[in-house]
Amino acid sequence: MRDFLLTEEDCAFRSEVRAFLQRELSPRAADIEDRQDWNAVRHVVRALGEAGYLRLMFADLYRGSLKKPGLTHATILSEEASAINYAFETTIATALSCAYPLHRHASAPLRDAYLEPILDGHAIGAICVTEPGTGSDSADMQTRVEYDARTNEWVINGFKRYISNASVADVYIVYGVTPRDDGAEPRVTAVAVPKDAPGIGFPRNYTFMGRRGCIVGEVKFDDCRVSADHLLGNEGEGFAIMRGMFNFERAILGGSGLGVARSAFEVARRHAQSRKTFGQFLGCKQLIWDKIAQMSWRIDAAELITYRATKMYDAGTDGKALMKEAAMAKLVATETANFCVNEAVQILGGDGLTKEYGRTEQLYRDARALTIVGGTSEMVKYLIASRDLPELKINL
């Protein structure tokens, strides 16, 4: 089914970006995985920026050869990068998730200060949503974003965790609640916070079983202050900004899942055709060809669902209208990635558990994050069902 929904131009772009990543990312993938080499990550990010690939989502800022660049091409980039190294792809996907609200909702001076350096590959962005008591339930955030009329500043107090690019990002999109004078429920507000803002701190980074080379940690705000012009959109519009960002992020995660799944499938396919047991190639065994067939059809289904969502977005669909399709892309592709890496390890047997016989064990560790980040599988199922059961208010 390879690239069934993609045009000839899309397919040519895939070949182009695949060759680029083979030149720039593949030689550095081992350093990113084994030594968690941030310099290697930054080198490839800069190369992507200089080549114009970080501008794919922003047609008004794009300077390449594509006639209509968009989410489809950003997702192709995500897929091809994840097939080589998912940890690296997480870094650029997070930076683009930061660039997305800056492009749509920041003032012109703010875009010049923070968006352009990200798109050029000279800066890294981060998104601050998750808190100790708040994951998918973003409405229960405890972080406060309050306006100080005396100094004409926004003041942020709170604590965020599981933040990709924490401590190494140059700018952070921070979501927090703003109390209302009328006593009504507080609303979510979004602000851009530079890394050197007074009151921002980075207590620690985490050690994960997978995605080695992707820096993830905590961000603390203690009377952190930014000037009033660092507001994104208007006060209280943060939830709508976040929803648009999540649609974008979940489609991109569809590409991430596809890249990991495809990589695992290729390892398993080659092994099944070269390894002999009891006088036959492994792929001749019924239980093995069943695994190969299941991996194959799941990847095709994930591809169709993912690129349906990106094509819908590029055709102008967004917000609530795209929520279900973006959620389905994320759900199906990331669950497929986990299925495929599990089966690949099983097909390879002992070889699948070692670093000495390939990277299947790395794919296995990396894939596990995919069904959690950007909204758990359980949460995106809720989003899908809420569209299909419009007359009910589903109790989470």
C-alpha positions, -999 to 999 in steps of 0.1 A, spaced: 0 0 0 31 22 2 22 59 -3 -13 51 -17 -26 85 -6 4 105 -16 10 124 -49 40 120 -71 54 152 -56 49 138 -21 67 106 -30 95 125 -46 98 145 -14 100 112 6 129 100 -15 146 134 -11 142 136 27 151 99 31 184 105 13 191 136 34 185 118 67 207 89 55 235 115 50 230 135 82 212 113 108 223 77 101 260 83 108 251 100 141 223 76 152 246 53 172 261 83 191 226 96 199 216 61 212 247 49 229 262 82 242 231 104 243 252 129 223 233 162 223 259 177 200 250 151 174 213 160 178 219 197 174 240 191 143 212 173 125 186 199 137 208 226 123 211 207 90 174 202 88 168 239 94 194 250 68 178 227 43 144 243 50 127 211 63 116 227 95 94 251 76 72 225 60 42 233 82 43 270 75 36 277 38 41 315 42 76 309 55 86 280 33 113 285 7 117 251 -9 105 234 -41 72 219 -29 42 237 -44 20 231 -13 40 221 17 21 210 48 14 185 75 17 157 51 53 165 44 61 172 80 47 137 88 68 121 61 98 137 77 87 124 110 83 89 96 116 88 79 135 102 109 118 77 133 127 48 111 164 57 118 162 71 154 129 79 172 147 98 200 160 123 175 126 126 159 111 134 193 134 164 196 123 179 162 86 170 166 86 188 200 104 218 185 77 219 157 49 216 183 64 247 199 67 265 166 31 257 157 14 280 183 41 307 178 33 308 141 -4 310 146 -8 330 178 23 351 185 28 387 177 52 396 149 81 406 172 76 374 192 77 353 160 109 371 149 125 364 183 116 328 188 99 312 157 125 321 131 155 306 150 136 274 155 127 271 119 163 279 109 175 250 132 195 274 154 171 271 184 151 244 201 115 247 215 96 229 242 60 225 253 50 226 290 16 210 297 21 179 319 22 182 357 25 157 386 -13 156 390 -22 165 354 -16 145 323 -45 140 298 -67 160 322 -52 193 312 -82 212 326 -69 204 361 -36 222 357 -22 238 389 3 261 372 -8 297 374 -4 323 347 -14 357 360 -11 393 347 7 419 368 -7 452 357 18 471 378 48 458 358 29 448 326 41 412 329 28 377 330 38 359 362 41 321 361 41 298 391 40 260 388 58 228 381 59 208 348 73 174 343 80 149 314 89 179 292 108 170 261 138 192 255 137 205 291 169 224 301 182 224 265 153 243 248 157 280 240 119 288 244 90 271 263 53 274 254 38 273 289 1 265 296 -14 275 329 -47 286 344 -56 323 349 -80 331 377 -110 353 369 -122 383 388 -158 373 385 -152 340 404 -160 318 374 -139 288 365 -103 298 356 -93 295 320 -61 282 304 -37 308 291 -6 302 270 27 322 271 61 320 256 90 318 281 126 321 271 152 299 288 168 328 305 137 343 320 140 351 357 123 324 378 126 295 354 145 264 366 152 228 356 153 206 387 163 174 370 162 153 338 148 118 337 164 85 327 141 65 304 143 29 292 140 41 256 144 72 234 180 76 246 193 109 234 160 127 238 163 149 269 132 149 290 129 165 325 112 190 348 106 227 345 98 248 375 84 284 375 89 304 407 75 339 401 88 336 366 81 368 347 78 376 310 67 408 294 30 412 284 38 407 247 48 371 254 11 361 255 -1 338 228 -35 347 214 -56 363 241 -59 356 278 -80 324 284 -76 311 249 -49 285 258 -72 255 256 -82 262 220 -45 268 212 -36 235 229 -63 216 210 -49 228 176 -14 219 187 -26 184 198 -42 177 164 -9 186 147 11 166 173 -10 134 170 -8 133 132 30 137 135 30 109 161 12 88 134 43 93 113 65 84 143 47 51 148 49 43 112 86 48 111 93 26 141 68 -1 128 83 -1 94 119 -4 107 109 -33 129 91 -50 101 121 -48 77 143 -64 104 118 -92 109 112 -97 72 149 -100 64 155 -125 93 125 -146 83 140 -150 48 176 -158 59 174 -178 91 170 -216 88 155 -239 114 148 -276 109 159 -274 73 136 -246 63 137 -208 62 120 -194 92 95 -176 70 82 -209 57 67 -217 92 30 -210 95 33 -192 128 60 -169 114 42 -160 82 12 -152 102 32 -127 122 47 -112 90 12 -109 75 -3 -92 106 26 -67 107 22 -59 70 -16 -52 71 -14 -32 103 13 -10 88 -8 -4 57 -39 4 78 -19 28 99 -5 45 69 -39 51 53 -54 64 85 -24 87 93 -21 103 58 -59 106 56 -56 129 87 -27 149 72 -44 153 39 -76 165 57 -55 191 76 -38 203 45 -72 207 28 -82 231 56 -98 208 82 -88 217 118 -100 220 154 -128 198 165 -135 187 129 -101 170 128 -99 158 164 -112 123 157 -91 116 126 -59 129 143 -66 108 174 -72 77 152 -39 83 134 -21 85 167 -38 55 181 -35 31 152 1 40 142 15 39 177 -3 6 187 10 -8 154 45 2 163 43 -17 196 28 -47 179 55 -48 152 84 -44 176 71 -71 199 67 -95 170 101 -86 155 118 -94 188 99 -127 190 109 -137 154 145 -129 161 145 -148 193 177 -142 213 191 -120 186 162 -96 192 172 -90 228 208 -80 221 226 -49 208 252 -72 192 227 -85 166 210 -53 154 187 -26 169 155 -46 175 159 -42 213 163 -5 208 131 -3 188 113 -23 215 124 1 242 117 32 220 82 21 209 68 18 244 66 56 248 45 60 217 12 49 232 17 73 261 31 106 248 8 131 231 -22 115 248 -24 79 259 -42 52 238 -70 53 264 -74 90 261 -74 91 223 -100 63 223 -122 87 244 -117 114 219 -128 91 191 -158 78 210 -169 113 220 -174 121 183 -192 88 177 -215 92 207 -225 129 205 -256 126 225 -238 112 255 -214 129 280 -189 101 286 -177 100 322 -139 97 322 
